[in-house]
Amino acid sequence: MNRLFPRRSTCVRHAPQGLWRFNADATATPDAATTPADASTTPDATTIVDATTPITDASGATDTGPVVNLDGCTVTALACDGQIHACNGVVNYGCPSTVALGAPLTASPILGNPSGGSAYDDACPDGQVLVGVQGRIGGSLDSIGGICGIPTIKQDGSTLPNTYSVTIASGATLATRGGTTTSQWARNCPTDTALVAFSGRAGNLIDGVQIECAPLVVSGAIGNFSVAPGAATALPYLGGTGGSPFARYACPAPQVARLANIRAGNSVDAFGFSCGVTTLTLR
């Protein structure tokens, strides 16, 4: 097979339908192994084939490109560069488009008094993750509730290939569970990070908590990108010195916190969270 354009080149059609390669053949003959010689057959000009996909003719010979689509588009190697490569009208085909969040699957231990107060499972809305906690505090945590954020893909087109990161915008504020009369407090994750771990102190009540947050890092290559939390940063501890320290709990990668598990009456009896998987939707 010849990928050049000789003086008497003709288009010889090979499977898949609608894609042509140029061969130096005096007669434009359909490939008998793949296409019936039927003048009424109209090639599909929207067929997509990666430039590396081999095409085999009737003699058993193969060729790997370039592939020319009948609408004039040439299928080229996919890349995240702001161009259309797959002749399907999609810019950056196979590159990151959106962050997809699975339902909360993995629950942390409920730290504190697991039988005190009433139980609440407060989930961020679909498409949102926990990015902080807030409530009221006296000698211990009197109330607590989750703060949610909306992760989205940010594309940097100033580099080739383009690079991708995840930004997190303000989302829903979940209900605060517990008392309402003491001083307000809040711990918000740094910009563009999500809650991934926590530790603290507890006895019969939750005396204090310390949360950890991490950015969502995009990695991988064309057609096989993924997203997962990066290195976590611990925010300052908030609360009293009562009770005993409880062990740090972290979401298993590539999960982030999506639901607050709370037991509360007039104070916070117990606290934990549930994590959900993060994935990427590609273009």
HUFEN-V343221 format. One record per backbone hydrogen bond with DSSP energy under -0.5 kcal/mol. CO is the residue of the C=O (numbers start at 1). NH is the residue of the N-H. Records with the same first field share a line. If there is no record, write none. Layout:
# HUFEN-V343221
CO: NH ; NH
This chain:
# HUFEN-V343221
6: 9
10: 12 ; 23
11: 13
12: 21
13: 31
14: 19
16: 19
18: 70
19: 14
20: 68
21: 12 ; 23
23: 10 ; 25
27: 29
30: 32
31: 34 ; 35
36: 38
37: 39
38: 41
41: 43
43: 45
44: 47
47: 49
50: 53
52: 54
55: 63
57: 60
61: 57
63: 55
67: 69 ; 75
68: 20
69: 72
73: 69 ; 75
75: 67
79: 81
80: 161 ; 162
83: 85 ; 92
85: 76
89: 91
90: 85 ; 93
92: 95
94: 223
95: 283
98: 100 ; 281
100: 279
105: 107
106: 275
109: 111
111: 271
112: 114
113: 116
118: 264
120: 122 ; 262
121: 123
122: 260
125: 128
127: 151
129: 149
130: 195
131: 189
132: 147
133: 187
134: 145
135: 185
136: 142 ; 143
137: 183
140: 138 ; 142
141: 268
142: 179
143: 136
144: 177
145: 134
146: 174
147: 131 ; 132
148: 171
149: 129 ; 151
150: 169
152: 167
154: 165
155: 157
156: 159 ; 163
163: 156
165: 154 ; 167
167: 152
168: 192
169: 150
172: 148 ; 174
177: 144
183: 137
185: 135
187: 133
190: 193
194: 214
195: 257
196: 251
197: 212
198: 249
199: 210
200: 246
201: 207 ; 208
202: 244
205: 203 ; 207
206: 141
207: 240
208: 201
209: 238
210: 199
211: 235
212: 196 ; 197
213: 233
214: 194
215: 217 ; 230
216: 166
217: 228
219: 226
221: 224
224: 221
226: 219
228: 217
231: 215
233: 213
238: 209
244: 202
246: 200
249: 198
252: 255
254: 278
256: 276
257: 130
258: 124
259: 261 ; 274
260: 122 ; 262
261: 272
262: 120
263: 269 ; 270
264: 118
266: 179
267: 265 ; 269
268: 206
269: 113
270: 263
271: 111
272: 261
273: 108
274: 258 ; 259
275: 105 ; 106
276: 256
277: 102
279: 100
280: 282
281: 97 ; 98
